[in-house]
Amino acid sequence: MAYVINDSCVSCGTCAGECPVNAISQGDGQYVIDADTCISCGTCAGVCPTGAINEG
């Protein structure tokens, strides 16, 4: 199951830089994860400083 970014996102971009498949991009107001590209590795969740990323 793909990961999702919730409203706790502060748009720091740390997650996007760590994603091995480039599934994360800047959305309107916060970062978003493309569910079709996400491989559910959890790397993004592990580096998020606000805990804004969880399994969807």
PyMOL commands that set and color helices and strands:
alter all, ss='L'
color gray80, all
select helices_A, chain A and resi 14-18+43-47
alter helices_A, ss='H'
color red, helices_A
select strands_A, chain A and resi 3-5+24-26+31-33+53-55
alter strands_A, ss='S'
color yellow, strands_A
deselect
rebuild
show_as cartoon
